[in-house]
Amino acid sequence: MNFYSLNNKAPQVSFKDAVINGIAPDRGLYFPEKIEALPPSFFERIEELSNQEIAFNAIHQFVGDEIPNNHLREILDHVLDFEFPVIEIEENVGTLELFHGPTMAFKDVGARFMAHCLGYFSHGQQNEVTVLVATSGDTGGAVANGFLGVKGVNVVILYPSGKVSDIQERQLTTLGQNITALEVDGTFDDCQKMVKTAFLDENLLEAMQLTSANSINVARWLPQLFYFLFAYKQAKSNGKEIVFSVPSGNFGNICAGLVAQKLGMPVKHFVAATNVNDTVPEFMKTGTYNPKPSTATISNAMDVGDPSNFIRIRHLFQNDLEKLAAHFSSYTFTDSETKNVMKQIYDQYNYVADPHGAVGYLGLKQYLSENKNCYGIFLETAHPVKFLDIVEETIDTTLTLPPQIQKVMSSEKKSIKISEYDELKSFLLKTK
Ligand SMILES: *Cc1c(COP(=O)(O)O)cnc(C)c1O
């Protein structure tokens, strides 16, 4: 399938080129030229299908014949080798746990899928591809893990020194091989600025094939639609209309959910729950999109003041606010509301939510308070141990570390310290 740029000033490209480029030459995000609904029979008998089969049916039209079907199936087998359970925590409220993968964050599926696609496309090519990514925490670990050992691809991760959790830092600095961690003396915004500068540096772009691995990349964004299908498969038997609440930062995950709806999945409504970074909730109220600098919160993977995927969401509804509002609401919550509800969920249901999932729960409850008689599913996007200090302090208990985490905690950290763009540039030029 072809993809066009949402800035409309760049040529259409194949799936392969959209994955390799990351972003279009006019700086626009790529968007599929069409989204064809799956036959109703697919949804009628979805519970008879394996997750791999569901995923293959859903993603095949976007990949087209650019990856042979049997290879695409192999990729999906590898990407989806863990569980995605919906756990009911109270009547008509379930949580879709997306944290059972190798780095215990929902970004594992997108990162792995993109890694395998890029590995396939760079096979037999002379030039290696370099994936450059800035992380405030979770993206780095998922990308490092997903790309580890993929031939023809080097990964360079920038993270702010002293500003990611101990577990997150180990997940991105202990793997070695084709993964390098650059520890930046600065903030996440400084890391992101350096990455953006690199993508505009003609000099560098001539010398090497650079791509990004955030949800701008279609191969990281689109496979997230699987989650919603897996949840539908589990929840459909209770006969009620389904509402999804998605804790949102860059709005890639919820945008993929809306694509699942375009594929024909029956859904009543989507809720995008945010922390105090409320650019989208404000937009839904006022119709004015007013991006701002991000504010630090306890759900830090969602500290985004200018969510990059929101433009894709608006495009899905022809930039018509009324049409969008018929399917989509967005609510904002403070850290103290988040902590209170984490405590409440633990005390009442004995369920440990991480701060991101808790924001999702709050969004769901707000919607359900005015819309009775549906089945609500909120997405749990990270395992609570990834936010150990805040979770233990809030619910006043001690968590045990799962084996995936224990393993990285005993490995040795390796990073290269940098503080300026020139150091990044000379590092990149040396690797080629
Ligand atoms: C990245 C992330 C989010 C936000 O997802 P978007 O697709 O950027 O909206 C939410 N929770 C966790 C734990 C994350 O890592």
The ligand as a MOL file (V3000), in Angstrom:
LIG
                    3D

  0  0  0     0  0            999 V3000
M  V30 BEGIN CTAB
M  V30 COUNTS 15 15 0 0 0
M  V30 BEGIN ATOM
M  V30 1 C 4.1320 5.9250 25.6790 0
M  V30 2 C 3.2620 5.6330 26.8250 0
M  V30 3 C 1.9450 6.1440 26.9100 0
M  V30 4 C 1.3700 7.0770 25.8740 0
M  V30 5 O 1.1210 6.4700 24.6420 0
M  V30 6 P 0.8770 7.3650 23.3380 0
M  V30 7 O 0.7270 6.4140 22.2210 0
M  V30 8 O 2.1190 8.2210 23.2020 0
M  V30 9 O -0.3280 8.1970 23.5860 0
M  V30 10 C 1.1630 5.7650 27.9850 0
M  V30 11 N 1.6470 4.9760 28.9570 0
M  V30 12 C 2.8980 4.4740 28.9250 0
M  V30 13 C 3.3740 3.6260 30.0430 0
M  V30 14 C 3.7540 4.7830 27.8650 0
M  V30 15 O 4.9980 4.2990 27.8610 0
M  V30 END ATOM
M  V30 BEGIN BOND
M  V30 1 1 1 2
M  V30 2 1 2 3
M  V30 3 2 2 14
M  V30 4 1 3 4
M  V30 5 2 3 10
M  V30 6 1 4 5
M  V30 7 1 5 6
M  V30 8 2 6 7
M  V30 9 1 6 8
M  V30 10 1 6 9
M  V30 11 1 10 11
M  V30 12 2 11 12
M  V30 13 1 12 13
M  V30 14 1 12 14
M  V30 15 1 14 15
M  V30 END BOND
M  V30 END CTAB
M  END
